[in-house]
Amino acid sequence: MKNMTDFNDFLESYTKLKDGFDKGLKFFIESYHHDANGEPFSYVGCYPERVKLEYIKDHGFLILIITPETVFTFSEKKYTTNVSGRIVAFGSKHDDETHSLIEIG
């Protein structure tokens, strides 16, 4: 996920997530930290309560996905992003093995 960097991709990812939310689709969110054993350290399948785009001076644009269990936050300064079909992928800009995959469906 290394070469996905500009804000247009970030905005496209937000638009894809917001569209899925507006249609009432379920999100399946897998988070991997250092890709330990190829298994996600966190997995949530839910209908989000809210999907939001915010701007915070020190962090730039942020995508927030608020679920009944938790809040997922992705900052454009910390993550690269890409959309492929029903999947929105976020990859850490700080290491190659930390990422999140969000399947909308």
Contacts in CASP RR format, 6 or more apart in sequence:
PFRMAT RR
TARGET T0000
AUTHOR 0000-0000-0000
METHOD contacts of the structure
MODEL  1
MKNMTDFNDFLESYTKLKDGFDKGLKFFIESYHHDANGEPFSYVGCYPER
VKLEYIKDHGFLILIITPETVFTFSEKKYTTNVSGRIVAFGSKHDDETHS
LIEIG
1 80 0 8 1.000
1 82 0 8 1.000
1 89 0 8 1.000
1 90 0 8 1.000
1 91 0 8 1.000
1 96 0 8 1.000
1 99 0 8 1.000
2 80 0 8 1.000
2 96 0 8 1.000
3 80 0 8 1.000
4 80 0 8 1.000
4 81 0 8 1.000
4 82 0 8 1.000
4 89 0 8 1.000
4 91 0 8 1.000
5 80 0 8 1.000
5 93 0 8 1.000
7 61 0 8 1.000
7 76 0 8 1.000
9 80 0 8 1.000
9 81 0 8 1.000
9 82 0 8 1.000
9 83 0 8 1.000
10 61 0 8 1.000
10 63 0 8 1.000
10 76 0 8 1.000
10 81 0 8 1.000
11 53 0 8 1.000
11 61 0 8 1.000
12 81 0 8 1.000
12 83 0 8 1.000
13 63 0 8 1.000
13 74 0 8 1.000
13 81 0 8 1.000
13 82 0 8 1.000
13 83 0 8 1.000
13 88 0 8 1.000
13 90 0 8 1.000
14 51 0 8 1.000
14 53 0 8 1.000
14 61 0 8 1.000
14 63 0 8 1.000
16 83 0 8 1.000
16 88 0 8 1.000
16 104 0 8 1.000
17 27 0 8 1.000
17 51 0 8 1.000
17 63 0 8 1.000
17 65 0 8 1.000
17 88 0 8 1.000
17 102 0 8 1.000
17 104 0 8 1.000
18 51 0 8 1.000
18 53 0 8 1.000
20 27 0 8 1.000
20 51 0 8 1.000
20 104 0 8 1.000
20 105 0 8 1.000
21 27 0 8 1.000
21 48 0 8 1.000
21 50 0 8 1.000
21 51 0 8 1.000
24 47 0 8 1.000
25 47 0 8 1.000
25 104 0 8 1.000
25 105 0 8 1.000
26 45 0 8 1.000
26 46 0 8 1.000
26 47 0 8 1.000
26 104 0 8 1.000
26 105 0 8 1.000
27 44 0 8 1.000
27 45 0 8 1.000
27 46 0 8 1.000
27 47 0 8 1.000
27 48 0 8 1.000
27 65 0 8 1.000
27 67 0 8 1.000
27 102 0 8 1.000
27 103 0 8 1.000
27 104 0 8 1.000
27 105 0 8 1.000
28 43 0 8 1.000
28 44 0 8 1.000
28 45 0 8 1.000
28 102 0 8 1.000
28 103 0 8 1.000
28 104 0 8 1.000
28 105 0 8 1.000
29 42 0 8 1.000
29 43 0 8 1.000
29 44 0 8 1.000
29 45 0 8 1.000
29 46 0 8 1.000
29 65 0 8 1.000
29 67 0 8 1.000
29 72 0 8 1.000
29 100 0 8 1.000
29 101 0 8 1.000
29 102 0 8 1.000
30 40 0 8 1.000
30 42 0 8 1.000
30 43 0 8 1.000
30 100 0 8 1.000
30 101 0 8 1.000
30 102 0 8 1.000
31 40 0 8 1.000
31 41 0 8 1.000
31 42 0 8 1.000
31 43 0 8 1.000
31 72 0 8 1.000
31 99 0 8 1.000
31 100 0 8 1.000
32 38 0 8 1.000
32 39 0 8 1.000
32 40 0 8 1.000
32 41 0 8 1.000
32 97 0 8 1.000
32 98 0 8 1.000
32 99 0 8 1.000
32 100 0 8 1.000
32 101 0 8 1.000
33 41 0 8 1.000
33 97 0 8 1.000
33 98 0 8 1.000
34 95 0 8 1.000
34 97 0 8 1.000
34 98 0 8 1.000
35 97 0 8 1.000
35 98 0 8 1.000
35 99 0 8 1.000
44 67 0 8 1.000
44 69 0 8 1.000
44 70 0 8 1.000
45 67 0 8 1.000
46 67 0 8 1.000
46 68 0 8 1.000
46 69 0 8 1.000
48 65 0 8 1.000
48 66 0 8 1.000
48 67 0 8 1.000
49 66 0 8 1.000
49 67 0 8 1.000
49 68 0 8 1.000
50 64 0 8 1.000
50 65 0 8 1.000
50 66 0 8 1.000
51 63 0 8 1.000
51 64 0 8 1.000
51 65 0 8 1.000
51 66 0 8 1.000
52 63 0 8 1.000
52 64 0 8 1.000
52 66 0 8 1.000
53 61 0 8 1.000
53 62 0 8 1.000
53 63 0 8 1.000
53 64 0 8 1.000
54 61 0 8 1.000
54 62 0 8 1.000
54 64 0 8 1.000
55 61 0 8 1.000
55 62 0 8 1.000
56 62 0 8 1.000
59 75 0 8 1.000
59 76 0 8 1.000
59 77 0 8 1.000
59 78 0 8 1.000
60 75 0 8 1.000
60 76 0 8 1.000
60 77 0 8 1.000
61 75 0 8 1.000
61 76 0 8 1.000
62 73 0 8 1.000
62 74 0 8 1.000
62 75 0 8 1.000
62 76 0 8 1.000
63 73 0 8 1.000
63 74 0 8 1.000
64 71 0 8 1.000
64 72 0 8 1.000
64 73 0 8 1.000
65 71 0 8 1.000
65 72 0 8 1.000
65 73 0 8 1.000
65 102 0 8 1.000
72 100 0 8 1.000
74 81 0 8 1.000
74 90 0 8 1.000
74 100 0 8 1.000
77 93 0 8 1.000
78 92 0 8 1.000
78 93 0 8 1.000
78 94 0 8 1.000
79 90 0 8 1.000
79 91 0 8 1.000
79 92 0 8 1.000
79 93 0 8 1.000
80 90 0 8 1.000
80 91 0 8 1.000
80 93 0 8 1.000
81 88 0 8 1.000
81 89 0 8 1.000
81 90 0 8 1.000
81 91 0 8 1.000
82 88 0 8 1.000
82 89 0 8 1.000
83 89 0 8 1.000
86 103 0 8 1.000
86 104 0 8 1.000
86 105 0 8 1.000
87 101 0 8 1.000
87 102 0 8 1.000
87 103 0 8 1.000
87 104 0 8 1.000
88 101 0 8 1.000
88 102 0 8 1.000
88 104 0 8 1.000
89 99 0 8 1.000
89 100 0 8 1.000
89 101 0 8 1.000
89 102 0 8 1.000
90 99 0 8 1.000
90 100 0 8 1.000
90 102 0 8 1.000
91 98 0 8 1.000
91 99 0 8 1.000
91 100 0 8 1.000
92 98 0 8 1.000
92 99 0 8 1.000
END
